Amino acid sequence: PNRIYDADCIRHTMQYWSKGVSMIANKREIGNKYVTFLKDCGGWNNIRQGFEFHAMVAWVTNRTLVIPPD
């Protein structure tokens, strides 16, 4: 219960991307592979979050991010 108010615990939880960034050091060559991002009919923030997730996955897995032209 006290961890809820612990600043270090909160900061660690909010920095969700740090685990993905640490995986970059162990990245292996995959080849010519792709990750596609298709926006949905959600609001702007949902689309932004989806894009951030797909961009991180493409970066961590060393793939090319494909974005539709519209």
PQR file of N, CA, C, O and H, with PARSE charges and radii, in Angstrom:
ATOM      1  N   PRO A   1       0.814  -1.211   0.000 -0.5600 1.5000
ATOM      2  CA  PRO A   1       0.000   0.000   0.000  0.2800 2.0000
ATOM      3  C   PRO A   1       0.859   1.279   0.000  0.5500 1.7000
ATOM      4  O   PRO A   1       0.479   2.272  -0.621 -0.5500 1.4000
ATOM      5  N   ASN A   2       2.004   1.265   0.684 -0.4000 1.5000
ATOM      6  CA  ASN A   2       2.830   2.461   0.735 -0.0000 2.0000
ATOM      7  C   ASN A   2       3.541   2.720  -0.583  0.5500 1.7000
ATOM      8  O   ASN A   2       3.964   3.846  -0.845 -0.5500 1.4000
ATOM      9  H   ASN A   2       2.313   0.459   1.189  0.4000 1.0000
ATOM     10  N   ARG A   3       3.681   1.677  -1.431 -0.4000 1.5000
ATOM     11  CA  ARG A   3       4.359   1.861  -2.717 -0.0000 2.0000
ATOM     12  C   ARG A   3       3.558   2.764  -3.652  0.5500 1.7000
ATOM     13  O   ARG A   3       4.113   3.325  -4.597 -0.5500 1.4000
ATOM     14  H   ARG A   3       3.337   0.763  -1.219  0.4000 1.0000
ATOM     15  N   ILE A   4       2.261   2.907  -3.397 -0.4000 1.5000
ATOM     16  CA  ILE A   4       1.426   3.776  -4.221 -0.0000 2.0000
ATOM     17  C   ILE A   4       1.920   5.212  -4.149  0.5500 1.7000
ATOM     18  O   ILE A   4       1.816   5.953  -5.127 -0.5500 1.4000
ATOM     19  H   ILE A   4       1.810   2.451  -2.629  0.4000 1.0000
ATOM     20  N   TYR A   5       2.446   5.605  -3.020 -0.4000 1.5000
ATOM     21  CA  TYR A   5       2.891   6.974  -2.811 -0.0000 2.0000
ATOM     22  C   TYR A   5       4.403   7.137  -2.961  0.5500 1.7000
ATOM     23  O   TYR A   5       4.935   8.225  -2.741 -0.5500 1.4000
ATOM     24  H   TYR A   5       2.531   5.004  -2.226  0.4000 1.0000
ATOM     25  N   ASP A   6       5.089   6.066  -3.331 -0.4000 1.5000
ATOM     26  CA  ASP A   6       6.530   6.113  -3.491 -0.0000 2.0000
ATOM     27  C   ASP A   6       6.873   6.738  -4.848  0.5500 1.7000
ATOM     28  O   ASP A   6       6.488   6.206  -5.889 -0.5500 1.4000
ATOM     29  H   ASP A   6       4.656   5.182  -3.509  0.4000 1.0000
ATOM     30  N   ALA A   7       7.594   7.864  -4.841 -0.4000 1.5000
ATOM     31  CA  ALA A   7       7.907   8.595  -6.074 -0.0000 2.0000
ATOM     32  C   ALA A   7       8.716   7.750  -7.044  0.5500 1.7000
ATOM     33  O   ALA A   7       8.473   7.812  -8.249 -0.5500 1.4000
ATOM     34  H   ALA A   7       7.907   8.297  -3.995  0.4000 1.0000
ATOM     35  N   ASP A   8       9.673   6.959  -6.556 -0.4000 1.5000
ATOM     36  CA  ASP A   8      10.475   6.118  -7.437 -0.0000 2.0000
ATOM     37  C   ASP A   8       9.630   5.045  -8.119  0.5500 1.7000
ATOM     38  O   ASP A   8       9.825   4.747  -9.297 -0.5500 1.4000
ATOM     39  H   ASP A   8       9.870   6.909  -5.577  0.4000 1.0000
ATOM     40  N   CYS A   9       8.702   4.474  -7.379 -0.4000 1.5000
ATOM     41  CA  CYS A   9       7.810   3.455  -7.941 -0.0000 2.0000
ATOM     42  C   CYS A   9       6.922   4.074  -9.020  0.5500 1.7000
ATOM     43  O   CYS A   9       6.733   3.477 -10.080 -0.5500 1.4000
ATOM     44  H   CYS A   9       8.543   4.716  -6.422  0.4000 1.0000
ATOM     45  N   ILE A  10       6.386   5.247  -8.766 -0.4000 1.5000
ATOM     46  CA  ILE A  10       5.533   5.935  -9.737 -0.0000 2.0000
ATOM     47  C   ILE A  10       6.330   6.281 -10.987  0.5500 1.7000
ATOM     48  O   ILE A  10       5.854   6.069 -12.102 -0.5500 1.4000
ATOM     49  H   ILE A  10       6.539   5.731  -7.905  0.4000 1.0000
ATOM     50  N   ARG A  11       7.535   6.809 -10.812 -0.4000 1.5000
ATOM     51  CA  ARG A  11       8.377   7.185 -11.949 -0.0000 2.0000
ATOM     52  C   ARG A  11       8.725   5.953 -12.792  0.5500 1.7000
ATOM     53  O   ARG A  11       8.704   6.011 -14.021 -0.5500 1.4000
ATOM     54  H   ARG A  11       7.921   6.980  -9.906  0.4000 1.0000
ATOM     55  N   HIS A  12       9.043   4.850 -12.129 -0.4000 1.5000
ATOM     56  CA  HIS A  12       9.382   3.617 -12.848 -0.0000 2.0000
ATOM     57  C   HIS A  12       8.174   3.108 -13.637  0.5500 1.7000
ATOM     58  O   HIS A  12       8.328   2.656 -14.772 -0.5500 1.4000
ATOM     59  H   HIS A  12       9.060   4.803 -11.130  0.4000 1.0000
ATOM     60  N   THR A  13       7.001   3.175 -13.063 -0.4000 1.5000
ATOM     61  CA  THR A  13       5.789   2.705 -13.728 -0.0000 2.0000
ATOM     62  C   THR A  13       5.439   3.581 -14.923  0.5500 1.7000
ATOM     63  O   THR A  13       4.977   3.074 -15.945 -0.5500 1.4000
ATOM     64  H   THR A  13       6.876   3.542 -12.141  0.4000 1.0000
ATOM     65  N   MET A  14       5.650   4.878 -14.809 -0.4000 1.5000
ATOM     66  CA  MET A  14       5.294   5.799 -15.887 -0.0000 2.0000
ATOM     67  C   MET A  14       6.286   5.747 -17.044  0.5500 1.7000
ATOM     68  O   MET A  14       5.938   6.156 -18.152 -0.5500 1.4000
ATOM     69  H   MET A  14       6.025   5.290 -13.979  0.4000 1.0000
ATOM     70  N   GLN A  15       7.494   5.265 -16.833 -0.4000 1.5000
ATOM     71  CA  GLN A  15       8.489   5.173 -17.898 -0.0000 2.0000
ATOM     72  C   GLN A  15       8.410   3.800 -18.551  0.5500 1.7000
ATOM     73  O   GLN A  15       9.365   3.023 -18.514 -0.5500 1.4000
ATOM     74  H   GLN A  15       7.777   4.933 -15.933  0.4000 1.0000
ATOM     75  N   TYR A  16       7.251   3.514 -19.152 -0.4000 1.5000
ATOM     76  CA  TYR A  16       7.025   2.195 -19.737 -0.0000 2.0000
ATOM     77  C   TYR A  16       7.958   1.907 -20.897  0.5500 1.7000
ATOM     78  O   TYR A  16       8.228   0.742 -21.187 -0.5500 1.4000
ATOM     79  H   TYR A  16       6.476   4.145 -19.182  0.4000 1.0000
ATOM     80  N   TRP A  17       8.457   2.927 -21.564 -0.4000 1.5000
ATOM     81  CA  TRP A  17       9.303   2.722 -22.742 -0.0000 2.0000
ATOM     82  C   TRP A  17      10.722   2.288 -22.398  0.5500 1.7000
ATOM     83  O   TRP A  17      11.440   1.803 -23.272 -0.5500 1.4000
ATOM     84  H   TRP A  17       8.238   3.874 -21.328  0.4000 1.0000
ATOM     85  N   SER A  18      11.138   2.448 -21.157 -0.4000 1.5000
ATOM     86  CA  SER A  18      12.532   2.145 -20.807 -0.0000 2.0000
ATOM     87  C   SER A  18      12.867   0.666 -21.010  0.5500 1.7000
ATOM     88  O   SER A  18      14.013   0.343 -21.324 -0.5500 1.4000
ATOM     89  H   SER A  18      10.554   2.842 -20.447  0.4000 1.0000
ATOM     90  N   LYS A  19      11.908  -0.232 -20.840 -0.4000 1.5000
ATOM     91  CA  LYS A  19      12.173  -1.654 -21.065 -0.0000 2.0000
ATOM     92  C   LYS A  19      12.453  -1.910 -22.539  0.5500 1.7000
ATOM     93  O   LYS A  19      13.360  -2.673 -22.871 -0.5500 1.4000
ATOM     94  H   LYS A  19      10.977   0.031 -20.585  0.4000 1.0000
ATOM     95  N   GLY A  20      11.689  -1.285 -23.423 -0.4000 1.5000
ATOM     96  CA  GLY A  20      11.900  -1.461 -24.853 -0.0000 2.0000
ATOM     97  C   GLY A  20      13.231  -0.900 -25.305  0.5500 1.7000
ATOM     98  O   GLY A  20      13.911  -1.497 -26.140 -0.5500 1.4000
ATOM     99  H   GLY A  20      10.953  -0.665 -23.154  0.4000 1.0000
ATOM    100  N   VAL A  21      13.604   0.238 -24.761 -0.4000 1.5000
ATOM    101  CA  VAL A  21      14.874   0.857 -25.136 -0.0000 2.0000
ATOM    102  C   VAL A  21      16.037  -0.005 -24.682  0.5500 1.7000
ATOM    103  O   VAL A  21      17.037  -0.105 -25.393 -0.5500 1.4000
ATOM    104  H   VAL A  21      13.052   0.723 -24.082  0.4000 1.0000
ATOM    105  N   SER A  22      15.934  -0.624 -23.526 -0.4000 1.5000
ATOM    106  CA  SER A  22      17.022  -1.476 -23.041 -0.0000 2.0000
ATOM    107  C   SER A  22      17.181  -2.725 -23.904  0.5500 1.7000
ATOM    108  O   SER A  22      18.257  -3.322 -23.926 -0.5500 1.4000
ATOM    109  H   SER A  22      15.121  -0.542 -22.949  0.4000 1.0000
ATOM    110  N   MET A  23      16.125  -3.130 -24.615 -0.4000 1.5000
ATOM    111  CA  MET A  23      16.208  -4.296 -25.487 -0.0000 2.0000
ATOM    112  C   MET A  23      17.015  -4.009 -26.751  0.5500 1.7000
ATOM    113  O   MET A  23      17.460  -4.941 -27.419 -0.5500 1.4000
ATOM    114  H   MET A  23      15.251  -2.645 -24.597  0.4000 1.0000
ATOM    115  N   ILE A  24      17.208  -2.740 -27.086 -0.4000 1.5000
ATOM    116  CA  ILE A  24      17.929  -2.383 -28.308 -0.0000 2.0000
ATOM    117  C   ILE A  24      19.352  -2.932 -28.278  0.5500 1.7000
ATOM    118  O   ILE A  24      19.873  -3.339 -29.316 -0.5500 1.4000
ATOM    119  H   ILE A  24      16.846  -1.983 -26.544  0.4000 1.0000
ATOM    120  N   ALA A  25      19.981  -2.951 -27.122 -0.4000 1.5000
ATOM    121  CA  ALA A  25      21.353  -3.442 -27.016 -0.0000 2.0000
ATOM    122  C   ALA A  25      21.443  -4.915 -27.412  0.5500 1.7000
ATOM    123  O   ALA A  25      22.481  -5.358 -27.905 -0.5500 1.4000
ATOM    124  H   ALA A  25      19.558  -2.620 -26.279  0.4000 1.0000
ATOM    125  N   ASN A  26      20.366  -5.678 -27.202 -0.4000 1.5000
ATOM    126  CA  ASN A  26      20.356  -7.106 -27.512 -0.0000 2.0000
ATOM    127  C   ASN A  26      19.674  -7.407 -28.846  0.5500 1.7000
ATOM    128  O   ASN A  26      19.309  -8.550 -29.120 -0.5500 1.4000
ATOM    129  H   ASN A  26      19.524  -5.318 -26.802  0.4000 1.0000
ATOM    130  N   LYS A  27      19.505  -6.379 -29.668 -0.4000 1.5000
ATOM    131  CA  LYS A  27      18.771  -6.531 -30.924 -0.0000 2.0000
ATOM    132  C   LYS A  27      19.569  -7.386 -31.909  0.5500 1.7000
ATOM    133  O   LYS A  27      20.777  -7.209 -32.065 -0.5500 1.4000
ATOM    134  H   LYS A  27      19.801  -5.450 -29.446  0.4000 1.0000
ATOM    135  N   ARG A  28      18.891  -8.297 -32.557 -0.4000 1.5000
ATOM    136  CA  ARG A  28      19.552  -9.133 -33.559 -0.0000 2.0000
ATOM    137  C   ARG A  28      18.993  -8.794 -34.937  0.5500 1.7000
ATOM    138  O   ARG A  28      17.894  -8.252 -35.058 -0.5500 1.4000
ATOM    139  H   ARG A  28      17.910  -8.441 -32.430  0.4000 1.0000
ATOM    140  N   GLU A  29      19.745  -9.111 -35.946 -0.4000 1.5000
ATOM    141  CA  GLU A  29      19.333  -8.827 -37.319 -0.0000 2.0000
ATOM    142  C   GLU A  29      18.203  -9.767 -37.722  0.5500 1.7000
ATOM    143  O   GLU A  29      18.346 -10.986 -37.621 -0.5500 1.4000
ATOM    144  H   GLU A  29      20.637  -9.551 -35.848  0.4000 1.0000
ATOM    145  N   ILE A  30      17.099  -9.221 -38.172 -0.4000 1.5000
ATOM    146  CA  ILE A  30      15.951 -10.025 -38.554 -0.0000 2.0000
ATOM    147  C   ILE A  30      15.868 -10.168 -40.067  0.5500 1.7000
ATOM    148  O   ILE A  30      15.466 -11.219 -40.566 -0.5500 1.4000
ATOM    149  H   ILE A  30      16.984  -8.231 -38.254  0.4000 1.0000
ATOM    150  N   GLY A  31      16.235  -9.145 -40.788 -0.4000 1.5000
ATOM    151  CA  GLY A  31      16.148  -9.192 -42.239 -0.0000 2.0000
ATOM    152  C   GLY A  31      15.159  -8.170 -42.759  0.5500 1.7000
ATOM    153  O   GLY A  31      14.950  -7.126 -42.142 -0.5500 1.4000
ATOM    154  H   GLY A  31      16.561  -8.291 -40.383  0.4000 1.0000
ATOM    155  N   ASN A  32      14.565  -8.465 -43.871 -0.4000 1.5000
ATOM    156  CA  ASN A  32      13.657  -7.536 -44.530 -0.0000 2.0000
ATOM    157  C   ASN A  32      12.230  -7.797 -44.073  0.5500 1.7000
ATOM    158  O   ASN A  32      11.467  -8.438 -44.796 -0.5500 1.4000
ATOM    159  H   ASN A  32      14.735  -9.313 -44.373  0.4000 1.0000
ATOM    160  N   LYS A  33      11.854  -7.330 -42.916 -0.4000 1.5000
ATOM    161  CA  LYS A  33      10.519  -7.547 -42.377 -0.0000 2.0000
ATOM    162  C   LYS A  33       9.872  -6.207 -42.079  0.5500 1.7000
ATOM    163  O   LYS A  33      10.550  -5.183 -41.987 -0.5500 1.4000
ATOM    164  H   LYS A  33      12.474  -6.809 -42.328  0.4000 1.0000
ATOM    165  N   TYR A  34       8.557  -6.223 -41.929 -0.4000 1.5000
ATOM    166  CA  TYR A  34       7.800  -4.987 -41.813 -0.0000 2.0000
ATOM    167  C   TYR A  34       6.804  -5.041 -40.665  0.5500 1.7000
ATOM    168  O   TYR A  34       6.374  -6.115 -40.241 -0.5500 1.4000
ATOM    169  H   TYR A  34       8.006  -7.054 -42.004  0.4000 1.0000
ATOM    170  N   VAL A  35       6.443  -3.854 -40.168 -0.4000 1.5000
ATOM    171  CA  VAL A  35       5.343  -3.667 -39.225 -0.0000 2.0000
ATOM    172  C   VAL A  35       4.427  -2.644 -39.873  0.5500 1.7000
ATOM    173  O   VAL A  35       4.889  -1.589 -40.308 -0.5500 1.4000
ATOM    174  H   VAL A  35       6.792  -2.982 -40.512  0.4000 1.0000
ATOM    175  N   THR A  36       3.138  -2.939 -39.943 -0.4000 1.5000
ATOM    176  CA  THR A  36       2.209  -1.993 -40.568 -0.0000 2.0000
ATOM    177  C   THR A  36       1.401  -1.273 -39.508  0.5500 1.7000
ATOM    178  O   THR A  36       1.037  -1.847 -38.482 -0.5500 1.4000
ATOM    179  H   THR A  36       2.762  -3.796 -39.590  0.4000 1.0000
ATOM    180  N   PHE A  37       1.129  -0.017 -39.771 -0.4000 1.5000
ATOM    181  CA  PHE A  37       0.298   0.791 -38.877 -0.0000 2.0000
ATOM    182  C   PHE A  37      -0.905   1.268 -39.658  0.5500 1.7000
ATOM    183  O   PHE A  37      -0.767   1.968 -40.661 -0.5500 1.4000
ATOM    184  H   PHE A  37       1.424   0.449 -40.605  0.4000 1.0000
ATOM    185  N   LEU A  38      -2.077   0.892 -39.203 -0.4000 1.5000
ATOM    186  CA  LEU A  38      -3.328   1.355 -39.799 -0.0000 2.0000
ATOM    187  C   LEU A  38      -4.111   2.103 -38.728  0.5500 1.7000
ATOM    188  O   LEU A  38      -4.446   1.541 -37.685 -0.5500 1.4000
ATOM    189  H   LEU A  38      -2.189   0.323 -38.389  0.4000 1.0000
ATOM    190  N   LYS A  39      -4.399   3.363 -38.991 -0.4000 1.5000
ATOM    191  CA  LYS A  39      -5.155   4.134 -37.999 -0.0000 2.0000
ATOM    192  C   LYS A  39      -6.609   3.678 -37.993  0.5500 1.7000
ATOM    193  O   LYS A  39      -7.149   3.244 -39.011 -0.5500 1.4000
ATOM    194  H   LYS A  39      -4.127   3.820 -39.839  0.4000 1.0000
ATOM    195  N   ASP A  40      -7.221   3.786 -36.832 -0.4000 1.5000
ATOM    196  CA  ASP A  40      -8.621   3.404 -36.721 -0.0000 2.0000
ATOM    197  C   ASP A  40      -9.483   4.660 -36.670  0.5500 1.7000
ATOM    198  O   ASP A  40      -8.997   5.769 -36.891 -0.5500 1.4000
ATOM    199  H   ASP A  40      -6.783   4.139 -36.006  0.4000 1.0000
ATOM    200  N   CYS A  41     -10.749   4.476 -36.380 -0.4000 1.5000
ATOM    201  CA  CYS A  41     -11.665   5.614 -36.345 -0.0000 2.0000
ATOM    202  C   CYS A  41     -11.727   6.255 -34.961  0.5500 1.7000
ATOM    203  O   CYS A  41     -12.653   7.014 -34.674 -0.5500 1.4000
ATOM    204  H   CYS A  41     -11.144   3.575 -36.200  0.4000 1.0000
ATOM    205  N   GLY A  42     -10.767   5.963 -34.113 -0.4000 1.5000
ATOM    206  CA  GLY A  42     -10.736   6.535 -32.770 -0.0000 2.0000
ATOM    207  C   GLY A  42     -10.328   7.995 -32.772  0.5500 1.7000
ATOM    208  O   GLY A  42     -10.098   8.588 -33.826 -0.5500 1.4000
ATOM    209  H   GLY A  42     -10.015   5.346 -34.346  0.4000 1.0000
ATOM    210  N   GLY A  43     -10.241   8.552 -31.611 -0.4000 1.5000
ATOM    211  CA  GLY A  43      -9.826   9.939 -31.469 -0.0000 2.0000
ATOM    212  C   GLY A  43      -8.343  10.111 -31.738  0.5500 1.7000
ATOM    213  O   GLY A  43      -7.599   9.140 -31.872 -0.5500 1.4000
ATOM    214  H   GLY A  43     -10.427   8.070 -30.755  0.4000 1.0000
ATOM    215  N   TRP A  44      -7.924  11.387 -31.814 -0.4000 1.5000
ATOM    216  CA  TRP A  44      -6.541  11.692 -32.151 -0.0000 2.0000
ATOM    217  C   TRP A  44      -5.566  11.062 -31.169  0.5500 1.7000
ATOM    218  O   TRP A  44      -4.532  10.542 -31.587 -0.5500 1.4000
ATOM    219  H   TRP A  44      -8.528  12.176 -31.705  0.4000 1.0000
ATOM    220  N   ASN A  45      -5.862  11.092 -29.888 -0.4000 1.5000
ATOM    221  CA  ASN A  45      -4.938  10.552 -28.889 -0.0000 2.0000
ATOM    222  C   ASN A  45      -4.801   9.038 -29.017  0.5500 1.7000
ATOM    223  O   ASN A  45      -3.707   8.505 -28.836 -0.5500 1.4000
ATOM    224  H   ASN A  45      -6.702  11.514 -29.548  0.4000 1.0000
ATOM    225  N   ASN A  46      -5.893   8.336 -29.327 -0.4000 1.5000
ATOM    226  CA  ASN A  46      -5.810   6.890 -29.524 -0.0000 2.0000
ATOM    227  C   ASN A  46      -4.935   6.554 -30.730  0.5500 1.7000
ATOM    228  O   ASN A  46      -4.153   5.605 -30.691 -0.5500 1.4000
ATOM    229  H   ASN A  46      -6.782   8.769 -29.474  0.4000 1.0000
ATOM    230  N   ILE A  47      -5.071   7.337 -31.802 -0.4000 1.5000
ATOM    231  CA  ILE A  47      -4.255   7.122 -32.995 -0.0000 2.0000
ATOM    232  C   ILE A  47      -2.789   7.391 -32.677  0.5500 1.7000
ATOM    233  O   ILE A  47      -1.913   6.647 -33.116 -0.5500 1.4000
ATOM    234  H   ILE A  47      -5.707   8.109 -31.835  0.4000 1.0000
ATOM    235  N   ARG A  48      -2.518   8.446 -31.920 -0.4000 1.5000
ATOM    236  CA  ARG A  48      -1.141   8.784 -31.535 -0.0000 2.0000
ATOM    237  C   ARG A  48      -0.527   7.669 -30.711  0.5500 1.7000
ATOM    238  O   ARG A  48       0.612   7.273 -30.957 -0.5500 1.4000
ATOM    239  H   ARG A  48      -3.230   9.051 -31.563  0.4000 1.0000
ATOM    240  N   GLN A  49      -1.266   7.157 -29.735 -0.4000 1.5000
ATOM    241  CA  GLN A  49      -0.750   6.080 -28.891 -0.0000 2.0000
ATOM    242  C   GLN A  49      -0.489   4.816 -29.717  0.5500 1.7000
ATOM    243  O   GLN A  49       0.511   4.129 -29.504 -0.5500 1.4000
ATOM    244  H   GLN A  49      -2.191   7.478 -29.536  0.4000 1.0000
ATOM    245  N   GLY A  50      -1.380   4.513 -30.648 -0.4000 1.5000
ATOM    246  CA  GLY A  50      -1.172   3.360 -31.510 -0.0000 2.0000
ATOM    247  C   GLY A  50       0.066   3.520 -32.372  0.5500 1.7000
ATOM    248  O   GLY A  50       0.818   2.566 -32.574 -0.5500 1.4000
ATOM    249  H   GLY A  50      -2.192   5.071 -30.821  0.4000 1.0000
ATOM    250  N   PHE A  51       0.280   4.741 -32.885 -0.4000 1.5000
ATOM    251  CA  PHE A  51       1.464   5.002 -33.688 -0.0000 2.0000
ATOM    252  C   PHE A  51       2.729   4.848 -32.850  0.5500 1.7000
ATOM    253  O   PHE A  51       3.699   4.238 -33.300 -0.5500 1.4000
ATOM    254  H   PHE A  51      -0.331   5.516 -32.721  0.4000 1.0000
ATOM    255  N   GLU A  52       2.727   5.399 -31.626 -0.4000 1.5000
ATOM    256  CA  GLU A  52       3.896   5.282 -30.745 -0.0000 2.0000
ATOM    257  C   GLU A  52       4.219   3.810 -30.479  0.5500 1.7000
ATOM    258  O   GLU A  52       5.385   3.416 -30.498 -0.5500 1.4000
ATOM    259  H   GLU A  52       1.939   5.894 -31.260  0.4000 1.0000
ATOM    260  N   PHE A  53       3.200   3.011 -30.233 -0.4000 1.5000
ATOM    261  CA  PHE A  53       3.414   1.589 -29.958 -0.0000 2.0000
ATOM    262  C   PHE A  53       4.026   0.896 -31.172  0.5500 1.7000
ATOM    263  O   PHE A  53       5.003   0.158 -31.038 -0.5500 1.4000
ATOM    264  H   PHE A  53       2.253   3.331 -30.217  0.4000 1.0000
ATOM    265  N   HIS A  54       3.459   1.128 -32.349 -0.4000 1.5000
ATOM    266  CA  HIS A  54       3.967   0.474 -33.553 -0.0000 2.0000
ATOM    267  C   HIS A  54       5.372   0.955 -33.905  0.5500 1.7000
ATOM    268  O   HIS A  54       6.193   0.168 -34.377 -0.5500 1.4000
ATOM    269  H   HIS A  54       2.666   1.727 -32.458  0.4000 1.0000
ATOM    270  N   ALA A  55       5.655   2.226 -33.682 -0.4000 1.5000
ATOM    271  CA  ALA A  55       7.000   2.746 -33.947 -0.0000 2.0000
ATOM    272  C   ALA A  55       8.010   2.081 -33.013  0.5500 1.7000
ATOM    273  O   ALA A  55       9.113   1.747 -33.445 -0.5500 1.4000
ATOM    274  H   ALA A  55       4.988   2.865 -33.298  0.4000 1.0000
ATOM    275  N   MET A  56       7.659   1.884 -31.753 -0.4000 1.5000
ATOM    276  CA  MET A  56       8.554   1.239 -30.796 -0.0000 2.0000
ATOM    277  C   MET A  56       8.777  -0.226 -31.174  0.5500 1.7000
ATOM    278  O   MET A  56       9.904  -0.717 -31.109 -0.5500 1.4000
ATOM    279  H   MET A  56       6.763   2.155 -31.402  0.4000 1.0000
ATOM    280  N   VAL A  57       7.716  -0.920 -31.565 -0.4000 1.5000
ATOM    281  CA  VAL A  57       7.851  -2.325 -31.967 -0.0000 2.0000
ATOM    282  C   VAL A  57       8.767  -2.436 -33.186  0.5500 1.7000
ATOM    283  O   VAL A  57       9.634  -3.309 -33.238 -0.5500 1.4000
ATOM    284  H   VAL A  57       6.801  -0.521 -31.618  0.4000 1.0000
ATOM    285  N   ALA A  58       8.573  -1.548 -34.166 -0.4000 1.5000
ATOM    286  CA  ALA A  58       9.419  -1.581 -35.360 -0.0000 2.0000
ATOM    287  C   ALA A  58      10.870  -1.313 -35.000  0.5500 1.7000
ATOM    288  O   ALA A  58      11.769  -1.957 -35.540 -0.5500 1.4000
ATOM    289  H   ALA A  58       7.869  -0.839 -34.123  0.4000 1.0000
ATOM    290  N   TRP A  59      11.107  -0.381 -34.103 -0.4000 1.5000
ATOM    291  CA  TRP A  59      12.476  -0.027 -33.713 -0.0000 2.0000
ATOM    292  C   TRP A  59      13.149  -1.177 -32.961  0.5500 1.7000
ATOM    293  O   TRP A  59      14.291  -1.535 -33.248 -0.5500 1.4000
ATOM    294  H   TRP A  59      10.376   0.141 -33.664  0.4000 1.0000
ATOM    295  N   VAL A  60      12.426  -1.748 -31.999 -0.4000 1.5000
ATOM    296  CA  VAL A  60      12.997  -2.815 -31.170 -0.0000 2.0000
ATOM    297  C   VAL A  60      13.259  -4.069 -31.992  0.5500 1.7000
ATOM    298  O   VAL A  60      14.252  -4.760 -31.763 -0.5500 1.4000
ATOM    299  H   VAL A  60      11.498  -1.457 -31.766  0.4000 1.0000
ATOM    300  N   THR A  61      12.391  -4.371 -32.936 -0.4000 1.5000
ATOM    301  CA  THR A  61      12.546  -5.591 -33.727 -0.0000 2.0000
ATOM    302  C   THR A  61      13.312  -5.359 -35.029  0.5500 1.7000
ATOM    303  O   THR A  61      13.454  -6.275 -35.840 -0.5500 1.4000
ATOM    304  H   THR A  61      11.585  -3.810 -33.122  0.4000 1.0000
ATOM    305  N   ASN A  62      13.798  -4.149 -35.227 -0.4000 1.5000
ATOM    306  CA  ASN A  62      14.592  -3.795 -36.408 -0.0000 2.0000
ATOM    307  C   ASN A  62      13.811  -4.061 -37.700  0.5500 1.7000
ATOM    308  O   ASN A  62      14.331  -4.662 -38.641 -0.5500 1.4000
ATOM    309  H   ASN A  62      13.682  -3.405 -34.569  0.4000 1.0000
ATOM    310  N   ARG A  63      12.563  -3.607 -37.726 -0.4000 1.5000
ATOM    311  CA  ARG A  63      11.715  -3.767 -38.903 -0.0000 2.0000
ATOM    312  C   ARG A  63      11.372  -2.389 -39.473  0.5500 1.7000
ATOM    313  O   ARG A  63      11.563  -1.367 -38.813 -0.5500 1.4000
ATOM    314  H   ARG A  63      12.141  -3.119 -36.962  0.4000 1.0000
ATOM    315  N   THR A  64      10.879  -2.377 -40.673 -0.4000 1.5000
ATOM    316  CA  THR A  64      10.472  -1.134 -41.327 -0.0000 2.0000
ATOM    317  C   THR A  64       9.014  -0.862 -40.982  0.5500 1.7000
ATOM    318  O   THR A  64       8.168  -1.746 -41.119 -0.5500 1.4000
ATOM    319  H   THR A  64      10.724  -3.206 -41.209  0.4000 1.0000
ATOM    320  N   LEU A  65       8.713   0.359 -40.534 -0.4000 1.5000
ATOM    321  CA  LEU A  65       7.348   0.751 -40.215 -0.0000 2.0000
ATOM    322  C   LEU A  65       6.683   1.246 -41.494  0.5500 1.7000
ATOM    323  O   LEU A  65       7.170   2.178 -42.135 -0.5500 1.4000
ATOM    324  H   LEU A  65       9.400   1.077 -40.423  0.4000 1.0000
ATOM    325  N   VAL A  66       5.558   0.611 -41.866 -0.4000 1.5000
ATOM    326  CA  VAL A  66       4.819   0.974 -43.064 -0.0000 2.0000
ATOM    327  C   VAL A  66       3.570   1.740 -42.631  0.5500 1.7000
ATOM    328  O   VAL A  66       2.763   1.245 -41.845 -0.5500 1.4000
ATOM    329  H   VAL A  66       5.163  -0.146 -41.345  0.4000 1.0000
ATOM    330  N   ILE A  67       3.428   2.962 -43.163 -0.4000 1.5000
ATOM    331  CA  ILE A  67       2.308   3.834 -42.817 -0.0000 2.0000
ATOM    332  C   ILE A  67       1.500   4.082 -44.085  0.5500 1.7000
ATOM    333  O   ILE A  67       2.081   4.397 -45.124 -0.5500 1.4000
ATOM    334  H   ILE A  67       4.085   3.363 -43.801  0.4000 1.0000
ATOM    335  N   PRO A  68       0.173   3.948 -44.029 -0.5600 1.5000
ATOM    336  CA  PRO A  68      -0.635   4.190 -45.235  0.2800 2.0000
ATOM    337  C   PRO A  68      -0.566   5.665 -45.643  0.5500 1.7000
ATOM    338  O   PRO A  68      -0.330   6.530 -44.799 -0.5500 1.4000
ATOM    339  N   PRO A  69      -0.771   5.959 -46.941 -0.5600 1.5000
ATOM    340  CA  PRO A  69      -0.602   7.333 -47.419  0.2800 2.0000
ATOM    341  C   PRO A  69      -1.666   8.318 -46.954  0.5500 1.7000
ATOM    342  O   PRO A  69      -1.420   9.522 -47.020 -0.5500 1.4000
ATOM    343  N   ASP A  70      -2.819   7.887 -46.494 -0.4000 1.5000
ATOM    344  CA  ASP A  70      -3.868   8.850 -46.135 -0.0000 2.0000
ATOM    345  C   ASP A  70      -3.747   9.392 -44.756  0.5500 1.7000
ATOM    346  O   ASP A  70      -4.569  10.209 -44.340 -0.5500 1.4000
ATOM    347  H   ASP A  70      -3.019   6.908 -46.440  0.4000 1.0000
TER
END
